Amino acid sequence: MQFESVMALCDVVRETSFAIHKYHRNGHLEKIYENALAHRLRKQGIKVVQQYALKVHDEDGYVLGEFFADLFVEDCLIVELKACKQLADEHTAQLLGYLRGAKVEAGLLINFGGQKLEIRKYILTSADF
């Protein structure tokens, strides 16, 4: 599926997340929400890879290691999922580290664990890398 912008893709992921939270509510493990979001996005024709290995590079391009994004959507959006009472600063730091390390500009941090769904969008520019 082709999107005009990463913002449009973020909107689809956000709307799909709301539908999942409305149906399943909170109380499940993170993996259940990961599987649900991947499943529903794929049903919409969206490319989703679960536990996608992304390499983290040092400033000279040397590969320092890799991390596993919960979801990598349409080769341009990292989605990090949580199932906790509320998001914490370290969750934000984790996603921002993933974005910078992998040189991916867009990321969503989604928490299914609270009474209300929490979604935070982060967009970096090349200056942030």
N, C-alpha and C positions, 0 to 999 in steps of 0.2 A: 504494500500500500504506500502510495506517495503522499507526503504531507507538504503543504506550502511552507510551513515553518515548524520549528521545534515547539513553538508556543501552541500551535494547533494540536500537535501530538500530545503535549502536556495536558491540554484540555480533555482529550479523549481518555487518557490514563486517569485523570482526576474524576471524570464522570463515571468511569467504570469502577473505580475504587469506591465511590459513594454507593453505587448499586450493590457491590459486594458487602460493604459494611451494613447497609440496610437489611440485606438478606441474612447474613451470617452473624451480625453483631460482633461484640468483642468476646474474648474468652478462649479463642483458639490459639494454637501455636503459630508462630510466624510462618512456618512452612505451608500451612493450610491457606493462608492469605496469598503467599507467593504462588502456589499452584492455582488458586482461584483467579488471580489477576492475569497470570500467564495464559490460562485457559480461555478466559473471556476476551482478552486482547487478540489471541489467535483466531477465535471465532469471528472477529471483525476484520480478519485479513492482515493483521499487524504482525510484523516479524518480531519475535521475542525469544531471547536465549536466557535460560535460567542458569544461575551459578556460572556466569561467563567469566573466564579468566582474562583479566586485563593486566598487562605489564606496567610496572611502575618504573619510570626512567629517572636517572639523575640528570643534572643539567647538561652533561656532555653526551647524553643518549644512552649511557650504560644502563643495562637492565638490572635493577636492584632486587626485583622479585615480582610477584604477582598477587593480586587479590581477586576475590570472586564477588562480582556484583550480583546482588539478588536477581535483578533483571537488567538486561541490556536490550533496549527497545529500538528497533529501526536503525541500528548501528550509530545512534547519536544521543541516546538518553539513558543515563544510569538511574535506576530506581532502587533505592535502599528501603527495605521494609522493616518495620518494628511491630511488636505486639506487646507493648509495655503500658504502664499506667499513663505516662506522659513522656514526651520527648525531652531529652536532656542535651546540654551543650556538647557533650562528647559524641552524641549521634550526629549532630551537625558537623562537628570536626571530622568525623569519620567520612561522611559523604564528600565534604570539601577536599579532604585528602585524596580520596578516590578520583575526583574530577581533576585535580591538579596533577596527580601522579600519572594518570592515564591520558592527560591532555584532551579530555572530553568537556565540552562547554556547558552541557545542560544536565541537571540532576533533580530528582524528586525524592524527598524524604517523606515516607508515609507511615503513620502509626495507626494500626487497626485496634490496638489494645485498650484504648480509652472509651468512655461512654460516647464521646464525639470523635469522629474521624479527624485526624490531624494531617495536613498536607503542607509541606513547605517546598517551594520551588527555588532553585539556585541556578543562576546563569553566570558563567565566568566569561571573560574575554581573554584573548591571547596575552594581554598584559598581566593577567592573573597567574599565568603559568610561569 
